[in-house]
């Protein structure tokens, strides 16, 4: 097959260059978008009289047949046709003859691929967004089961203050909610139709770009032909958003890995989401969580590849931009697979409530509450802090905890301590005392769950 640009050249493309130059091995996944865009373009050409109505109808019929053939697995793409655009055009021309060569009127592969990728990214944003919403719904359901499951909260990976497992889960709901919002924002900027920009300077034909945008579900058209063909900001934005999703998944996975160890023993992963050792028969490894944690670096690399590809390009289109697809596709595939398997992993894990509660009682997690107790008695916080620090040191020397000290011992540190101190430092009371919005008390957690459900449903919060 002669190249579409062969008129200018006197020699055939070297076979090594042909293979190096071809993108069909990876951009073939865009075939539905390419054909859908081509159908809208063909309809517009007929509608504006650039080609006849009969020719337009013939092109649309042929394109629909090509789509059916590809969907049915009856097509073998060829490297010689270079990319998905020329493969589709070649298949079309084989079906409808010479009229197939009119499809590319007033269009360049530059604006064609920009269109295909935008359509692809919009669809993938919708799919990733749905996975994020499902994950948040799963976390909310799990949180509702663990409203009274007390666990230690950590700073510096040291036990700090008691919280509930529900409150801990909602922290990740906040992260995934922001991820979803970033994707929606990215979709808004992706939702501009570039076809009509041509190679870089538009076309002399009287195109109806608004018609094409409407046919393809775009909310607007691009307003600069140079930018339309050279812009891949939306791909970078998606991959940046995907990178943050992977950061959040990786952080959660790190905690799951820690919690599943004998040292923490807070959870047990289901056998279906764990693996064993080829040598040590006792092992049960959190490989799914570890793989998600590891795959985060892969998506970060995709982002870096896109940024590096774009950073030195003059306007408008450059062949370097063929390198956008593999990184984008990999980021899409990786984040979707990770979200899917992560959700199933947490839905099947067993939470060890008693172990979490026992850990919450250790490490003097009620020390701040004891200091707050003294503050309410009139002691300045800095002085209360020092008093409690001395009490903690005393407990360490005695191998005891604050709950085990007698009232007489407490009075050695401050005469203001009374019998009510034991209620103040009770772990569950410590949690319930933190009733402020965003805190771990049951009412605050219920309100937070309601707020998240409202956001997921896009409706109003229920009255309580």
C-alpha positions in Angstrom: 0.0 0.0 0.0 1.4 3.4 -1.0 1.5 6.0 1.8 -1.0 8.8 1.8 1.9 11.2 1.6 3.8 9.2 -1.1 3.4 11.8 -3.8 6.2 13.9 -2.4 8.7 11.0 -1.9 10.8 9.1 -4.4 11.7 6.1 -2.2 9.8 3.6 -0.1 9.9 3.9 3.7 12.6 1.7 5.2 11.0 -1.4 6.8 12.7 -0.7 10.1 11.4 2.9 10.0 8.0 1.7 9.1 7.9 -0.5 12.2 9.4 2.2 14.4 7.0 4.8 13.0 3.8 2.8 13.4 1.5 3.3 16.4 -1.2 0.8 15.5 0.0 -1.7 18.1 -1.2 0.6 20.8 -3.6 3.2 19.3 -5.9 0.5 17.9 -7.8 0.8 21.2 -9.1 4.1 19.9 -10.9 2.6 17.0 -14.5 3.2 18.3 -13.7 6.9 18.9 -12.0 7.2 15.5 -15.0 5.7 13.7 -17.5 7.7 15.7 -15.6 10.9 15.0 -15.4 10.0 11.3 -19.1 9.3 11.1 -19.8 12.7 12.5 -17.3 14.3 10.2 -18.8 12.5 7.1 -22.3 13.6 8.1 -21.1 17.2 8.5 -19.4 17.1 5.0 -22.7 16.0 3.5 -24.7 18.5 5.5 -22.6 21.5 4.4 -22.4 20.4 0.8 -18.7 19.8 0.8 -19.5 16.3 -0.5 -22.9 15.1 -1.8 -25.5 13.7 0.5 -25.3 10.3 -1.2 -21.5 10.2 -0.7 -22.0 11.1 3.0 -24.5 8.3 3.4 -22.2 5.9 1.7 -19.3 6.9 4.0 -21.4 6.5 7.1 -22.7 3.1 6.0 -19.2 1.9 5.3 -17.8 3.2 8.6 -20.6 1.4 10.5 -19.7 -1.8 8.7 -16.0 -1.3 9.5 -17.0 -0.9 13.2 -19.0 -4.1 13.1 -16.1 -6.0 11.5 -13.6 -4.7 14.2 -16.0 -5.5 17.0 -16.6 -8.9 15.6 -12.8 -9.7 15.5 -12.8 -9.9 11.7 -10.1 -7.3 11.1 -6.3 -7.6 11.3 -4.7 -4.2 11.5 -1.5 -3.6 9.5 1.7 -1.8 10.4 2.0 -0.5 6.9 -1.1 1.7 7.5 0.8 3.2 10.4 -2.0 4.1 12.8 -5.7 3.5 13.6 -6.8 6.5 11.5 -5.2 5.1 8.3 -6.2 1.5 9.1 -9.8 2.6 9.3 -9.6 4.7 6.1 -8.0 1.7 4.3 -10.7 -0.6 5.5 -13.4 1.9 4.5 -12.1 2.4 1.0 -12.0 -1.4 0.5 -15.7 -1.4 1.3 -17.0 1.7 -0.5 -14.4 2.3 -3.1 -13.2 5.7 -4.3 -15.6 7.7 -2.2 -13.7 6.4 0.9 -10.9 8.7 -0.1 -13.2 11.7 0.4 -13.6 11.1 4.1 -10.4 12.9 4.9 -11.6 16.1 3.2 -11.0 19.2 5.5 -9.4 17.0 8.1 -5.8 16.2 9.3 -4.6 13.3 11.4 -3.5 16.0 13.8 -7.0 17.2 14.7 -8.3 13.6 14.2 -6.1 12.2 16.9 -6.7 15.1 19.2 -10.5 14.4 18.9 -10.0 10.6 19.5 -8.0 11.1 22.6 -10.3 13.7 24.1 -13.3 11.3 23.6 -11.3 8.5 25.1 -10.3 10.5 28.1 -13.8 11.7 28.7 -15.1 8.1 28.8 -12.3 6.9 31.0 -12.8 9.8 33.5 -16.5 8.6 33.7 -15.4 5.0 34.4 -12.7 5.9 36.9 -15.1 8.3 38.6 -17.6 5.5 38.9 -15.0 3.2 40.5 -14.1 6.0 43.0 -17.7 6.5 43.9 -18.2 2.7 44.5 -15.1 2.6 46.6 -16.3 5.5 48.8 -19.7 3.7 49.1 -17.9 0.6 50.2 -15.9 2.5 52.8 -19.0 4.2 54.1 -20.7 0.8 54.6 -17.6 -0.5 56.4 -17.5 2.6 58.6 -21.1 2.2 59.6 -20.2 -1.3 60.9 -17.4 0.1 63.0 -18.8 3.2 64.6 -17.7 1.9 68.0 -14.5 0.1 67.0 -11.9 2.1 68.9 -8.4 2.1 67.6 -5.3 4.2 68.1 -4.7 7.1 65.9 -1.0 7.7 65.0 1.4 10.5 64.4 5.0 9.5 63.4 3.7 5.9 63.5 3.5 6.2 67.3 0.2 5.8 69.2 -1.2 9.3 69.7 -4.9 9.6 70.5 -7.8 7.2 70.3 -10.2 7.4 67.3 -12.6 4.9 65.7 -12.0 2.7 62.7 -15.0 4.4 61.1 -13.3 7.8 61.5 -10.1 6.4 60.0 -11.9 5.0 57.0 -13.7 8.4 56.4 -10.3 10.1 56.1 -9.8 8.0 52.9 -13.3 8.9 51.7 -12.2 12.5 51.8 -9.1 11.7 49.8 -11.1 9.7 47.2 -13.7 12.5 47.1 -11.1 15.0 46.1 -9.8 12.6 43.5 -13.2 12.4 42.0 -13.6 16.2 42.0 -10.2 16.6 40.3 -11.4 14.2 37.5 -14.6 16.1 37.0 -12.6 19.3 36.7 -10.3 17.7 34.2 -13.3 16.4 32.2 -14.6 20.0 31.9 -11.4 21.1 30.2 -11.3 17.9 28.1 -14.8 18.5 26.8 -13.8 20.8 23.9 -14.1 19.5 20.3 -10.9 20.1 18.2 -11.9 18.7 14.8 -11.7 21.5 12.2 -8.3 22.7 13.4 -6.8 20.7 10.5 -3.1 20.2 10.6 -2.6 23.5 12.4 -4.4 26.4 10.6 -7.9 25.1 10.0 -9.3 24.7 6.5 -10.8 26.8 3.7 -14.0 24.6 3.7 -17.1 25.8 5.4 -17.2 23.3 8.2 -20.0 23.2 10.8 -17.9 22.5 13.9 -20.8 23.0 16.2 -22.7 20.3 14.5 -19.9 17.8 14.9 -19.5 18.8 18.6 -23.2 18.2 19.2 -23.1 14.9 17.4 -20.2 13.7 19.6 -21.5 15.0 22.9 -19.0 17.9 23.4 -20.1 21.0 25.3 -18.0 23.4 23.2 -15.4 23.7 20.5 -11.7 24.7 20.7 -11.0 28.3 19.8 -7.4 28.2 18.5 -6.4 25.8 15.8 -2.7 25.8 16.9 -3.6 24.9 20.4 -6.2 22.4 19.4 -3.8 20.1 17.7 -0.9 20.6 20.1 -2.7 20.5 23.4 -2.3 17.5 25.6 -2.9 19.3 28.9 -6.0 17.2 29.5 -3.9 14.0 29.2 -1.4 15.3 31.7 -4.2 16.4 34.0 -5.8 13.0 33.9 -2.5 11.3 34.6 -1.8 13.7 37.5 -5.2 13.0 39.0 -4.5 9.3 38.5 -1.2 9.7 40.3 -2.9 11.2 43.3 -5.4 8.4 43.3 -2.5 6.0 43.4 -0.9 8.0 46.2 -4.0 7.6 48.3 -4.4 3.9 47.4 -0.7 3.3 48.2 -1.0 5.0 51.6 -4.1 2.9 52.5 -2.3 -0.2 51.3 0.7 0.6 53.5 -1.6 0.7 56.5 -3.3 -2.5 55.5 0.1 -4.2 55.2 1.1 -2.9 58.6 -2.2 -3.9 60.2 -2.0 -7.4 58.8 1.3 -8.1 60.5 1.5 -10.0 63.8 3.0 -6.9 65.4 -0.3 -4.9 64.7 -2.7 -7.7 64.1 -5.6 -5.4 63.5 -7.0 -7.1 60.4 -6.8 -10.3 58.4 -7.0 -10.3 54.7 -9.2 -12.9 52.9 -7.3 -15.9 51.5 -8.6 -14.9 48.0 -6.7 -11.6 48.3 -3.5 -13.0 49.8 -0.7 -15.3 48.7 1.7 -17.7 50.3 5.4 -18.5 50.2 7.0 -21.0 48.0 9.3 -21.9 50.9 7.7 -21.0 54.2 4.4 -22.8 54.7 3.2 -20.5 57.4 3.2 -17.3 55.4 0.2 -15.3 54.3 1.4 -12.3 52.4 -0.6 -9.1 51.6 0.7 -9.2 48.0 -2.4 -7.4 46.5 -1.8 -4.4 48.8 1.9 -4.5 48.0 1.4 -4.6 44.3 -1.0 -1.6 44.4 1.6 0.2 46.5 4.3 -0.7 43.9 2.2 0.2 40.9 1.8 3.8 42.1 5.4 4.4 40.9 4.3 3.2 37.5 1.6 5.8 37.2 4.0 8.5 38.5 6.3 7.5 35.7 3.5 7.9 33.1 3.0 11.4 34.3 6.7 12.2 34.1 6.9 10.8 30.6 4.0 13.0 29.4 5.5 16.1 31.0 8.9 15.4 29.5 7.4 14.7 26.1 5.6 18.1 26.0 8.1 20.4 27.7 10.2 21.2 24.7 7.8 21.1 21.8 7.3 24.2 19.6 3.8 24.8 18.1 2.0 23.0 16.6 1.9 19.2 16.2 5.2 17.2 16.5 5.7 13.5 16.1 6.9 13.3 19.7 3.2 13.5 20.6 2.7 10.0 19.4 4.3 9.1 22.7 1.3 10.4 24.7 -0.8 7.3 24.2 1.1 4.5 25.8 1.7 6.5 29.0 -1.9 7.7 29.1 -3.3 4.2 28.3 -1.0 2.6 31.0 -2.1 5.1 33.6 -5.8 4.4 32.8 -5.4 0.7 32.9 -3.4 0.7 36.1 -5.6 3.0 38.1 -8.8 1.2 37.1 -7.4 -2.2 37.9 -6.0 -1.1 41.2 -9.3 0.6 42.3 -11.3 -2.5 41.3 -9.1 -5.0 43.2 -8.6 -2.7 46.2 -12.3 -2.4 46.7 -12.8 -6.2 46.7 -9.9 -6.6 49.1 -11.2 -4.3 51.8 -14.7 -5.7 51.4 -13.5 -9.2 52.3 -11.0 -8.4 55.1 -11.7 -9.2 58.7 -11.4 -6.4 61.3 -10.1 -7.5 64.7 -12.0 -5.1 66.9 -10.6 -6.4 70.3 -7.0 -6.0 69.1 -7.6 -2.5 67.9 -9.3 -1.6 71.2 -6.4 -3.1 73.2 -3.9 -1.1 71.2 -5.9 2.0 71.7 -5.6 1.6 75.5 -1.8 1.3 75.3 0.7 4.0 74.5 -0.9 6.5 76.9 -3.3 7.7 74.1 -5.5 9.3 76.8 -2.6 11.6 78.0 -4.0 14.7 76.1 -7.4 14.1 77.6 -5.8 14.1 81.1 -4.1 17.4 80.3 -7.4 18.8 79.1 -9.0 17.6 82.3 -6.5 19.7 84.3 -7.1 22.7 82.0 -10.8 22.5 82.8 -9.8 22.6 86.5 -8.0 25.9 85.8 -4.5 24.7 85.1 -2.8 26.5 82.2 -2.3 24.0 79.3 1.5 24.2 79.4 1.6 23.4 83.1 -1.0 20.6 82.6 1.2 19.2 79.8 4.2 19.1 82.1 2.2 17.5 85.0 0.9 14.7 82.7 4.4 14.2 81.2 5.6 13.5 84.8 2.7 11.1 85.4 3.5 9.3 82.1 7.1 8.9 83.1 6.0 7.6 86.5 3.8 5.0 84.8 6.7 3.9 82.5 8.9 3.3 85.6 6.1 1.3 87.2 5.2 -0.6 84.0 1.6 0.7 84.4 -0.8 2.9 82.5 -2.7 6.0 83.5 -5.9 4.2 84.1 -4.2 2.0 86.7 -3.0 4.9 88.9 -4.9 5.4 92.2 -6.4 8.7 93.1 -3.8 9.1 95.8 -1.1 8.7 93.2 -2.7 11.2 91.0 -2.9 13.8 93.8 0.9 13.6 94.1 1.0 15.2 90.6 -1.9 17.6 91.1 -4.2 18.1 94.1 -6.9 19.1 91.6 -7.5 15.6 90.4 -10.7 14.0 91.6 -12.6 10.7 91.2 -14.0 12.0 87.9 -10.6 11.7 86.3 -11.2 8.1 85.4 -14.2 8.9 83.3 -12.2 11.7 81.6 -9.5 9.2 80.5 -11.7 6.3 79.6 -10.9 5.5 76.0 -14.5 5.5 74.7 -15.2 8.8 76.6 -12.0 10.3 75.1 -13.4 9.5 71.6 -17.0 10.7 72.3 -15.7 13.9 73.9 -14.4 15.0 70.4 -17.8 16.0 69.1 -16.7 18.9 66.9 -17.4 18.7 63.2 -14.9 16.4 61.6 -14.0 14.7 64.8 -14.2 11.0 65.8 -17.3 11.1 68.1 -20.2 9.0 66.8 -22.4 12.0 66.1 -19.6 13.7 64.1 -18.9 10.5 62.2 -22.6 10.0 61.4 -22.8 13.6 60.1 -19.7 13.0 58.0 -21.1 9.9 56.5 -24.4 11.7 55.7 -22.4 14.5 54.1 -20.4 12.1 51.9 -23.6 10.1 50.9 -25.2 13.5 50.0 -22.2 14.2 47.7 -22.3 10.8 46.2 -26.0 11.0 45.5 -25.9 14.6 44.4 -28.9 15.3 46.7 -29.7 16.8 50.0 -28.5 15.5 53.4 -31.1 13.7 55.4 -32.4 15.4 58.5 -31.2 14.1 61.9 
